[in-house]
Amino acid sequence: MNEEALNMSLRKFLKTVGVTAQREIETAVREAVRSGRISADKPLQASVLLTVDGVGLQARIGGEILLK
C-alpha cells in the first residue's frame, strides 16, 4: 500500500464531502428558517454515517449546528 496515495485520496474525498455537506446543510437550514419549520434560536443535532465498503467500516459522527 502506498501511504502517500492513500493520504492524498482521503484528503480529496474528505474535501469533497465537506464542501458538498456544507452547501446542502446551508440550503436546507435557510429554507427551513424561511418557511418557519425551525427556529433560528435552537441548535440542530446532526449526524453522518460514514461507510467504507470493502473494509466493513461504519462510523456515526454526530455534532451540533448552532444557528445563532
N, CA, C and O atoms as a Maestro MAE file, in Angstrom:
{
 s_m_m2io_version
 :::
 2.0.0
}

f_m_ct {
 s_m_title
 :::
 protein
 m_atom[272] {
  # First column is atom index #
  i_m_mmod_type
  r_m_x_coord
  r_m_y_coord
  r_m_z_coord
  i_m_residue_number
  s_m_chain_name
  s_m_pdb_residue_name
  s_m_pdb_atom_name
  i_m_atomic_number
  :::
  1 25 0.855 -1.179 0.000 1 A "MET " " N  " 7
  2 3 0.000 0.000 0.000 1 A "MET " " CA " 6
  3 2 0.893 1.232 0.000 1 A "MET " " C  " 6
  4 15 1.912 1.280 0.689 1 A "MET " " O  " 8
  5 25 0.498 2.213 -0.775 2 A "ASN " " N  " 7
  6 3 1.225 3.470 -0.852 2 A "ASN " " CA " 6
  7 2 0.557 4.465 0.108 2 A "ASN " " C  " 6
  8 15 -0.532 4.970 -0.167 2 A "ASN " " O  " 8
  9 25 1.213 4.733 1.215 3 A "GLU " " N  " 7
  10 3 0.661 5.628 2.245 3 A "GLU " " CA " 6
  11 2 0.380 7.023 1.699 3 A "GLU " " C  " 6
  12 15 -0.629 7.635 2.050 3 A "GLU " " O  " 8
  13 25 1.250 7.523 0.857 4 A "GLU " " N  " 7
  14 3 1.063 8.864 0.300 4 A "GLU " " CA " 6
  15 2 -0.171 8.915 -0.606 4 A "GLU " " C  " 6
  16 15 -0.945 9.871 -0.557 4 A "GLU " " O  " 8
  17 25 -0.344 7.892 -1.422 5 A "ALA " " N  " 7
  18 3 -1.521 7.836 -2.300 5 A "ALA " " CA " 6
  19 2 -2.801 7.748 -1.460 5 A "ALA " " C  " 6
  20 15 -3.791 8.414 -1.763 5 A "ALA " " O  " 8
  21 25 -2.778 6.930 -0.414 6 A "LEU " " N  " 7
  22 3 -3.934 6.815 0.479 6 A "LEU " " CA " 6
  23 2 -4.255 8.165 1.108 6 A "LEU " " C  " 6
  24 15 -5.407 8.598 1.110 6 A "LEU " " O  " 8
  25 25 -3.236 8.823 1.638 7 A "ASN " " N  " 7
  26 3 -3.435 10.110 2.300 7 A "ASN " " CA " 6
  27 2 -4.012 11.146 1.348 7 A "ASN " " C  " 6
  28 15 -4.954 11.857 1.700 7 A "ASN " " O  " 8
  29 25 -3.463 11.235 0.161 8 A "MET " " N  " 7
  30 3 -3.948 12.223 -0.817 8 A "MET " " CA " 6
  31 2 -5.380 11.911 -1.250 8 A "MET " " C  " 6
  32 15 -6.201 12.816 -1.395 8 A "MET " " O  " 8
  33 25 -5.674 10.631 -1.456 9 A "SER " " N  " 7
  34 3 -7.014 10.239 -1.865 9 A "SER " " CA " 6
  35 2 -8.026 10.529 -0.764 9 A "SER " " C  " 6
  36 15 -9.128 11.004 -1.042 9 A "SER " " O  " 8
  37 25 -7.661 10.247 0.480 10 A "LEU " " N  " 7
  38 3 -8.546 10.545 1.608 10 A "LEU " " CA " 6
  39 2 -8.802 12.039 1.733 10 A "LEU " " C  " 6
  40 15 -9.938 12.460 1.952 10 A "LEU " " O  " 8
  41 25 -7.761 12.834 1.595 11 A "ARG " " N  " 7
  42 3 -7.923 14.289 1.682 11 A "ARG " " CA " 6
  43 2 -8.863 14.811 0.602 11 A "ARG " " C  " 6
  44 15 -9.709 15.664 0.867 11 A "ARG " " O  " 8
  45 25 -8.711 14.293 -0.620 12 A "LYS " " N  " 7
  46 3 -9.576 14.714 -1.722 12 A "LYS " " CA " 6
  47 2 -11.029 14.323 -1.440 12 A "LYS " " C  " 6
  48 15 -11.943 15.126 -1.630 12 A "LYS " " O  " 8
  49 25 -11.234 13.088 -0.987 13 A "PHE " " N  " 7
  50 3 -12.578 12.610 -0.660 13 A "PHE " " CA " 6
  51 2 -13.202 13.464 0.441 13 A "PHE " " C  " 6
  52 15 -14.344 13.906 0.314 13 A "PHE " " O  " 8
  53 25 -12.455 13.698 1.523 14 A "LEU " " N  " 7
  54 3 -12.992 14.462 2.652 14 A "LEU " " CA " 6
  55 2 -13.273 15.917 2.282 14 A "LEU " " C  " 6
  56 15 -14.225 16.508 2.792 14 A "LEU " " O  " 8
  57 25 -12.467 16.493 1.413 15 A "LYS " " N  " 7
  58 3 -12.723 17.858 0.952 15 A "LYS " " CA " 6
  59 2 -14.035 17.910 0.179 15 A "LYS " " C  " 6
  60 15 -14.846 18.814 0.380 15 A "LYS " " O  " 8
  61 25 -14.241 16.945 -0.699 16 A "THR " " N  " 7
  62 3 -15.488 16.869 -1.473 16 A "THR " " CA " 6
  63 2 -16.680 16.694 -0.549 16 A "THR " " C  " 6
  64 15 -17.699 17.365 -0.712 16 A "THR " " O  " 8
  65 25 -16.560 15.802 0.416 17 A "VAL " " N  " 7
  66 3 -17.639 15.573 1.379 17 A "VAL " " CA " 6
  67 2 -17.935 16.853 2.151 17 A "VAL " " C  " 6
  68 15 -19.094 17.244 2.289 17 A "VAL " " O  " 8
  69 25 -16.896 17.501 2.653 18 A "GLY " " N  " 7
  70 3 -17.079 18.709 3.462 18 A "GLY " " CA " 6
  71 2 -17.752 19.836 2.706 18 A "GLY " " C  " 6
  72 15 -18.689 20.456 3.209 18 A "GLY " " O  " 8
  73 25 -17.278 20.103 1.506 19 A "VAL " " N  " 7
  74 3 -17.835 21.197 0.702 19 A "VAL " " CA " 6
  75 2 -19.282 20.896 0.324 19 A "VAL " " C  " 6
  76 15 -20.146 21.767 0.424 19 A "VAL " " O  " 8
  77 25 -19.545 19.673 -0.107 20 A "THR " " N  " 7
  78 3 -20.901 19.294 -0.503 20 A "THR " " CA " 6
  79 2 -21.851 19.315 0.690 20 A "THR " " C  " 6
  80 15 -22.968 19.822 0.586 20 A "THR " " O  " 8
  81 25 -21.419 18.772 1.811 21 A "ALA " " N  " 7
  82 3 -22.262 18.744 3.004 21 A "ALA " " CA " 6
  83 2 -22.584 20.156 3.478 21 A "ALA " " C  " 6
  84 15 -23.728 20.441 3.831 21 A "ALA " " O  " 8
  85 25 -21.599 21.035 3.491 22 A "GLN " " N  " 7
  86 3 -21.846 22.412 3.932 22 A "GLN " " CA " 6
  87 2 -22.874 23.089 3.044 22 A "GLN " " C  " 6
  88 15 -23.781 23.757 3.541 22 A "GLN " " O  " 8
  89 25 -22.743 22.927 1.755 23 A "ARG " " N  " 7
  90 3 -23.679 23.536 0.805 23 A "ARG " " CA " 6
  91 2 -25.097 23.002 1.036 23 A "ARG " " C  " 6
  92 15 -26.051 23.778 1.081 23 A "ARG " " O  " 8
  93 25 -25.234 21.706 1.180 24 A "GLU " " N  " 7
  94 3 -26.549 21.096 1.376 24 A "GLU " " CA " 6
  95 2 -27.179 21.528 2.700 24 A "GLU " " C  " 6
  96 15 -28.369 21.841 2.750 24 A "GLU " " O  " 8
  97 25 -26.390 21.544 3.764 25 A "ILE " " N  " 7
  98 3 -26.910 21.944 5.074 25 A "ILE " " CA " 6
  99 2 -27.333 23.404 5.061 25 A "ILE " " C  " 6
  100 15 -28.418 23.735 5.539 25 A "ILE " " O  " 8
  101 25 -26.495 24.278 4.523 26 A "GLU " " N  " 7
  102 3 -26.839 25.708 4.468 26 A "GLU " " CA " 6
  103 2 -28.133 25.939 3.712 26 A "GLU " " C  " 6
  104 15 -28.979 26.717 4.153 26 A "GLU " " O  " 8
  105 25 -28.298 25.276 2.584 27 A "THR " " N  " 7
  106 3 -29.514 25.426 1.781 27 A "THR " " CA " 6
  107 2 -30.738 24.948 2.559 27 A "THR " " C  " 6
  108 15 -31.761 25.631 2.594 27 A "THR " " O  " 8
  109 25 -30.631 23.775 3.180 28 A "ALA " " N  " 7
  110 3 -31.757 23.218 3.921 28 A "ALA " " CA " 6
  111 2 -32.115 24.074 5.136 28 A "ALA " " C  " 6
  112 15 -33.294 24.286 5.417 28 A "ALA " " O  " 8
  113 25 -31.112 24.564 5.851 29 A "VAL " " N  " 7
  114 3 -31.373 25.375 7.045 29 A "VAL " " CA " 6
  115 2 -32.010 26.702 6.653 29 A "VAL " " C  " 6
  116 15 -32.980 27.129 7.279 29 A "VAL " " O  " 8
  117 25 -31.481 27.351 5.635 30 A "ARG " " N  " 7
  118 3 -32.070 28.636 5.199 30 A "ARG " " CA " 6
  119 2 -33.538 28.467 4.830 30 A "ARG " " C  " 6
  120 15 -34.379 29.280 5.215 30 A "ARG " " O  " 8
  121 25 -33.844 27.411 4.083 31 A "GLU " " N  " 7
  122 3 -35.228 27.173 3.662 31 A "GLU " " CA " 6
  123 2 -36.111 26.847 4.864 31 A "GLU " " C  " 6
  124 15 -37.247 27.315 4.933 31 A "GLU " " O  " 8
  125 25 -35.617 26.063 5.799 32 A "ALA " " N  " 7
  126 3 -36.404 25.699 6.978 32 A "ALA " " CA " 6
  127 2 -36.687 26.914 7.859 32 A "ALA " " C  " 6
  128 15 -37.783 27.045 8.404 32 A "ALA " " O  " 8
  129 25 -35.705 27.798 8.000 33 A "VAL " " N  " 7
  130 3 -35.913 29.030 8.784 33 A "VAL " " CA " 6
  131 2 -36.896 29.938 8.054 33 A "VAL " " C  " 6
  132 15 -37.813 30.487 8.666 33 A "VAL " " O  " 8
  133 25 -36.703 30.095 6.749 34 A "ARG " " N  " 7
  134 3 -37.561 30.959 5.942 34 A "ARG " " CA " 6
  135 2 -39.022 30.504 5.988 34 A "ARG " " C  " 6
  136 15 -39.938 31.325 6.046 34 A "ARG " " O  " 8
  137 25 -39.227 29.175 5.959 35 A "SER " " N  " 7
  138 3 -40.598 28.656 5.937 35 A "SER " " CA " 6
  139 2 -41.205 28.523 7.338 35 A "SER " " C  " 6
  140 15 -42.387 28.212 7.480 35 A "SER " " O  " 8
  141 25 -40.392 28.759 8.367 36 A "GLY " " N  " 7
  142 3 -40.899 28.687 9.726 36 A "GLY " " CA " 6
  143 2 -40.897 27.294 10.337 36 A "GLY " " C  " 6
  144 15 -41.420 27.105 11.436 36 A "GLY " " O  " 8
  145 25 -40.317 26.310 9.644 37 A "ARG " " N  " 7
  146 3 -40.282 24.948 10.176 37 A "ARG " " CA " 6
  147 2 -39.341 24.811 11.360 37 A "ARG " " C  " 6
  148 15 -39.542 23.950 12.217 37 A "ARG " " O  " 8
  149 25 -38.322 25.648 11.416 38 A "ILE " " N  " 7
  150 3 -37.399 25.630 12.554 38 A "ILE " " CA " 6
  151 2 -37.157 27.058 13.013 38 A "ILE " " C  " 6
  152 15 -37.373 28.014 12.268 38 A "ILE " " O  " 8
  153 25 -36.707 27.183 14.244 39 A "SER " " N  " 7
  154 3 -36.373 28.477 14.812 39 A "SER " " CA " 6
  155 2 -34.866 28.669 14.733 39 A "SER " " C  " 6
  156 15 -34.099 27.738 14.975 39 A "SER " " O  " 8
  157 25 -34.457 29.861 14.400 40 A "ALA " " N  " 7
  158 3 -33.026 30.158 14.324 40 A "ALA " " CA " 6
  159 2 -32.396 30.243 15.706 40 A "ALA " " C  " 6
  160 15 -31.179 30.388 15.824 40 A "ALA " " O  " 8
  161 25 -33.212 30.153 16.755 41 A "ASP " " N  " 7
  162 3 -32.702 30.242 18.124 41 A "ASP " " CA " 6
  163 2 -32.233 28.903 18.684 41 A "ASP " " C  " 6
  164 15 -31.517 28.868 19.684 41 A "ASP " " O  " 8
  165 25 -32.629 27.807 18.051 42 A "LYS " " N  " 7
  166 3 -32.323 26.487 18.600 42 A "LYS " " CA " 6
  167 2 -31.250 25.789 17.755 42 A "LYS " " C  " 6
  168 15 -31.299 25.825 16.525 42 A "LYS " " O  " 8
  169 25 -30.284 25.155 18.425 43 A "PRO " " N  " 7
  170 3 -29.266 24.416 17.675 43 A "PRO " " CA " 6
  171 2 -29.877 23.169 17.032 43 A "PRO " " C  " 6
  172 15 -30.905 22.662 17.481 43 A "PRO " " O  " 8
  173 25 -29.242 22.699 16.003 44 A "LEU " " N  " 7
  174 3 -29.681 21.491 15.310 44 A "LEU " " CA " 6
  175 2 -28.714 20.355 15.614 44 A "LEU " " C  " 6
  176 15 -27.499 20.550 15.631 44 A "LEU " " O  " 8
  177 25 -29.258 19.182 15.853 45 A "GLN " " N  " 7
  178 3 -28.429 17.994 16.008 45 A "GLN " " CA " 6
  179 2 -28.206 17.398 14.619 45 A "GLN " " C  " 6
  180 15 -29.143 17.269 13.830 45 A "GLN " " O  " 8
  181 25 -26.988 17.045 14.339 46 A "ALA " " N  " 7
  182 3 -26.657 16.494 13.026 46 A "ALA " " CA " 6
  183 2 -25.812 15.246 13.195 46 A "ALA " " C  " 6
  184 15 -25.088 15.095 14.179 46 A "ALA " " O  " 8
  185 25 -25.917 14.357 12.222 47 A "SER " " N  " 7
  186 3 -25.054 13.182 12.226 47 A "SER " " CA " 6
  187 2 -24.796 12.736 10.796 47 A "SER " " C  " 6
  188 15 -25.566 13.017 9.878 47 A "SER " " O  " 8
  189 25 -23.704 12.042 10.648 48 A "VAL " " N  " 7
  190 3 -23.299 11.496 9.350 48 A "VAL " " CA " 6
  191 2 -22.944 10.034 9.582 48 A "VAL " " C  " 6
  192 15 -22.274 9.696 10.558 48 A "VAL " " O  " 8
  193 25 -23.390 9.184 8.691 49 A "LEU " " N  " 7
  194 3 -22.993 7.793 8.747 49 A "LEU " " CA " 6
  195 2 -21.941 7.576 7.667 49 A "LEU " " C  " 6
  196 15 -22.239 7.646 6.474 49 A "LEU " " O  " 8
  197 25 -20.724 7.315 8.089 50 A "LEU " " N  " 7
  198 3 -19.611 7.084 7.172 50 A "LEU " " CA " 6
  199 2 -19.485 5.587 6.946 50 A "LEU " " C  " 6
  200 15 -19.340 4.820 7.897 50 A "LEU " " O  " 8
  201 25 -19.539 5.179 5.708 51 A "THR " " N  " 7
  202 3 -19.352 3.763 5.382 51 A "THR " " CA " 6
  203 2 -18.242 3.651 4.344 51 A "THR " " C  " 6
  204 15 -18.135 4.466 3.428 51 A "THR " " O  " 8
  205 25 -17.443 2.646 4.508 52 A "VAL " " N  " 7
  206 3 -16.403 2.339 3.524 52 A "VAL " " CA " 6
  207 2 -16.546 0.861 3.190 52 A "VAL " " C  " 6
  208 15 -16.194 -0.015 3.980 52 A "VAL " " O  " 8
  209 25 -17.072 0.611 1.997 53 A "ASP " " N  " 7
  210 3 -17.239 -0.770 1.548 53 A "ASP " " CA " 6
  211 2 -15.868 -1.422 1.409 53 A "ASP " " C  " 6
  212 15 -14.884 -0.758 1.082 53 A "ASP " " O  " 8
  213 25 -15.814 -2.682 1.652 54 A "GLY " " N  " 7
  214 3 -14.575 -3.430 1.482 54 A "GLY " " CA " 6
  215 2 -13.792 -3.602 2.774 54 A "GLY " " C  " 6
  216 15 -13.036 -4.563 2.917 54 A "GLY " " O  " 8
  217 25 -13.964 -2.678 3.719 55 A "VAL " " N  " 7
  218 3 -13.258 -2.812 4.995 55 A "VAL " " CA " 6
  219 2 -14.230 -2.934 6.165 55 A "VAL " " C  " 6
  220 15 -13.812 -3.067 7.315 55 A "VAL " " O  " 8
  221 25 -15.515 -2.889 5.871 56 A "GLY " " N  " 7
  222 3 -16.528 -3.066 6.910 56 A "GLY " " CA " 6
  223 2 -16.642 -1.897 7.866 56 A "GLY " " C  " 6
  224 15 -17.049 -2.077 9.014 56 A "GLY " " O  " 8
  225 25 -16.292 -0.714 7.420 57 A "LEU " " N  " 7
  226 3 -16.357 0.453 8.296 57 A "LEU " " CA " 6
  227 2 -17.737 1.083 8.253 57 A "LEU " " C  " 6
  228 15 -18.272 1.372 7.183 57 A "LEU " " O  " 8
  229 25 -18.298 1.290 9.421 58 A "GLN " " N  " 7
  230 3 -19.496 2.100 9.596 58 A "GLN " " CA " 6
  231 2 -19.281 2.904 10.867 58 A "GLN " " C  " 6
  232 15 -19.172 2.344 11.957 58 A "GLN " " O  " 8
  233 25 -19.221 4.208 10.719 59 A "ALA " " N  " 7
  234 3 -18.994 5.084 11.874 59 A "ALA " " CA " 6
  235 2 -19.988 6.225 11.820 59 A "ALA " " C  " 6
  236 15 -20.115 6.906 10.802 59 A "ALA " " O  " 8
  237 25 -20.692 6.430 12.926 60 A "ARG " " N  " 7
  238 3 -21.623 7.552 13.017 60 A "ARG " " CA " 6
  239 2 -20.895 8.696 13.703 60 A "ARG " " C  " 6
  240 15 -20.310 8.526 14.773 60 A "ARG " " O  " 8
  241 25 -20.940 9.851 13.078 61 A "ILE " " N  " 7
  242 3 -20.285 11.053 13.602 61 A "ILE " " CA " 6
  243 2 -21.374 12.076 13.857 61 A "ILE " " C  " 6
  244 15 -22.142 12.410 12.954 61 A "ILE " " O  " 8
  245 25 -21.445 12.570 15.066 62 A "GLY " " N  " 7
  246 3 -22.511 13.496 15.425 62 A "GLY " " CA " 6
  247 2 -21.973 14.817 15.938 62 A "GLY " " C  " 6
  248 15 -20.813 14.932 16.333 62 A "GLY " " O  " 8
  249 25 -22.837 15.795 15.921 63 A "GLY " " N  " 7
  250 3 -22.470 17.106 16.411 63 A "GLY " " CA " 6
  251 2 -23.660 18.035 16.450 63 A "GLY " " C  " 6
  252 15 -24.797 17.627 16.211 63 A "GLY " " O  " 8
  253 25 -23.391 19.266 16.750 64 A "GLU " " N  " 7
  254 3 -24.420 20.278 16.896 64 A "GLU " " CA " 6
  255 2 -24.116 21.429 15.945 64 A "GLU " " C  " 6
  256 15 -22.966 21.839 15.790 64 A "GLU " " O  " 8
  257 25 -25.157 21.938 15.319 65 A "ILE " " N  " 7
  258 3 -25.023 23.082 14.422 65 A "ILE " " CA " 6
  259 2 -25.733 24.269 15.081 65 A "ILE " " C  " 6
  260 15 -26.943 24.240 15.304 65 A "ILE " " O  " 8
  261 25 -24.974 25.285 15.381 66 A "LEU " " N  " 7
  262 3 -25.525 26.487 16.023 66 A "LEU " " CA " 6
  263 2 -25.953 27.467 14.945 66 A "LEU " " C  " 6
  264 15 -25.234 27.688 13.971 66 A "LEU " " O  " 8
  265 25 -27.133 28.055 15.128 67 A "LEU " " N  " 7
  266 3 -27.658 28.999 14.158 67 A "LEU " " CA " 6
  267 2 -27.551 30.437 14.638 67 A "LEU " " C  " 6
  268 15 -27.781 31.373 13.873 67 A "LEU " " O  " 8
  269 25 -27.206 30.608 15.888 68 A "LYS " " N  " 7
  270 3 -27.131 31.942 16.453 68 A "LYS " " CA " 6
  271 2 -25.915 32.072 17.337 68 A "LYS " " C  " 6
  272 15 -25.678 33.136 17.909 68 A "LYS " " O  " 8
  :::
 }
 m_bond[271] {
  # First column is bond index #
  i_m_from
  i_m_to
  i_m_order
  :::
  1 1 2 1
  2 2 3 1
  3 3 4 2
  4 3 5 1
  5 5 6 1
  6 6 7 1
  7 7 8 2
  8 7 9 1
  9 9 10 1
  10 10 11 1
  11 11 12 2
  12 11 13 1
  13 13 14 1
  14 14 15 1
  15 15 16 2
  16 15 17 1
  17 17 18 1
  18 18 19 1
  19 19 20 2
  20 19 21 1
  21 21 22 1
  22 22 23 1
  23 23 24 2
  24 23 25 1
  25 25 26 1
  26 26 27 1
  27 27 28 2
  28 27 29 1
  29 29 30 1
  30 30 31 1
  31 31 32 2
  32 31 33 1
  33 33 34 1
  34 34 35 1
  35 35 36 2
  36 35 37 1
  37 37 38 1
  38 38 39 1
  39 39 40 2
  40 39 41 1
  41 41 42 1
  42 42 43 1
  43 43 44 2
  44 43 45 1
  45 45 46 1
  46 46 47 1
  47 47 48 2
  48 47 49 1
  49 49 50 1
  50 50 51 1
  51 51 52 2
  52 51 53 1
  53 53 54 1
  54 54 55 1
  55 55 56 2
  56 55 57 1
  57 57 58 1
  58 58 59 1
  59 59 60 2
  60 59 61 1
  61 61 62 1
  62 62 63 1
  63 63 64 2
  64 63 65 1
  65 65 66 1
  66 66 67 1
  67 67 68 2
  68 67 69 1
  69 69 70 1
  70 70 71 1
  71 71 72 2
  72 71 73 1
  73 73 74 1
  74 74 75 1
  75 75 76 2
  76 75 77 1
  77 77 78 1
  78 78 79 1
  79 79 80 2
  80 79 81 1
  81 81 82 1
  82 82 83 1
  83 83 84 2
  84 83 85 1
  85 85 86 1
  86 86 87 1
  87 87 88 2
  88 87 89 1
  89 89 90 1
  90 90 91 1
  91 91 92 2
  92 91 93 1
  93 93 94 1
  94 94 95 1
  95 95 96 2
  96 95 97 1
  97 97 98 1
  98 98 99 1
  99 99 100 2
  100 99 101 1
  101 101 102 1
  102 102 103 1
  103 103 104 2
  104 103 105 1
  105 105 106 1
  106 106 107 1
  107 107 108 2
  108 107 109 1
  109 109 110 1
  110 110 111 1
  111 111 112 2
  112 111 113 1
  113 113 114 1
  114 114 115 1
  115 115 116 2
  116 115 117 1
  117 117 118 1
  118 118 119 1
  119 119 120 2
  120 119 121 1
  121 121 122 1
  122 122 123 1
  123 123 124 2
  124 123 125 1
  125 125 126 1
  126 126 127 1
  127 127 128 2
  128 127 129 1
  129 129 130 1
  130 130 131 1
  131 131 132 2
  132 131 133 1
  133 133 134 1
  134 134 135 1
  135 135 136 2
  136 135 137 1
  137 137 138 1
  138 138 139 1
  139 139 140 2
  140 139 141 1
  141 141 142 1
  142 142 143 1
  143 143 144 2
  144 143 145 1
  145 145 146 1
  146 146 147 1
  147 147 148 2
  148 147 149 1
  149 149 150 1
  150 150 151 1
  151 151 152 2
  152 151 153 1
  153 153 154 1
  154 154 155 1
  155 155 156 2
  156 155 157 1
  157 157 158 1
  158 158 159 1
  159 159 160 2
  160 159 161 1
  161 161 162 1
  162 162 163 1
  163 163 164 2
  164 163 165 1
  165 165 166 1
  166 166 167 1
  167 167 168 2
  168 167 169 1
  169 169 170 1
  170 170 171 1
  171 171 172 2
  172 171 173 1
  173 173 174 1
  174 174 175 1
  175 175 176 2
  176 175 177 1
  177 177 178 1
  178 178 179 1
  179 179 180 2
  180 179 181 1
  181 181 182 1
  182 182 183 1
  183 183 184 2
  184 183 185 1
  185 185 186 1
  186 186 187 1
  187 187 188 2
  188 187 189 1
  189 189 190 1
  190 190 191 1
  191 191 192 2
  192 191 193 1
  193 193 194 1
  194 194 195 1
  195 195 196 2
  196 195 197 1
  197 197 198 1
  198 198 199 1
  199 199 200 2
  200 199 201 1
  201 201 202 1
  202 202 203 1
  203 203 204 2
  204 203 205 1
  205 205 206 1
  206 206 207 1
  207 207 208 2
  208 207 209 1
  209 209 210 1
  210 210 211 1
  211 211 212 2
  212 211 213 1
  213 213 214 1
  214 214 215 1
  215 215 216 2
  216 215 217 1
  217 217 218 1
  218 218 219 1
  219 219 220 2
  220 219 221 1
  221 221 222 1
  222 222 223 1
  223 223 224 2
  224 223 225 1
  225 225 226 1
  226 226 227 1
  227 227 228 2
  228 227 229 1
  229 229 230 1
  230 230 231 1
  231 231 232 2
  232 231 233 1
  233 233 234 1
  234 234 235 1
  235 235 236 2
  236 235 237 1
  237 237 238 1
  238 238 239 1
  239 239 240 2
  240 239 241 1
  241 241 242 1
  242 242 243 1
  243 243 244 2
  244 243 245 1
  245 245 246 1
  246 246 247 1
  247 247 248 2
  248 247 249 1
  249 249 250 1
  250 250 251 1
  251 251 252 2
  252 251 253 1
  253 253 254 1
  254 254 255 1
  255 255 256 2
  256 255 257 1
  257 257 258 1
  258 258 259 1
  259 259 260 2
  260 259 261 1
  261 261 262 1
  262 262 263 1
  263 263 264 2
  264 263 265 1
  265 265 266 1
  266 266 267 1
  267 267 268 2
  268 267 269 1
  269 269 270 1
  270 270 271 1
  271 271 272 2
  :::
 }
}
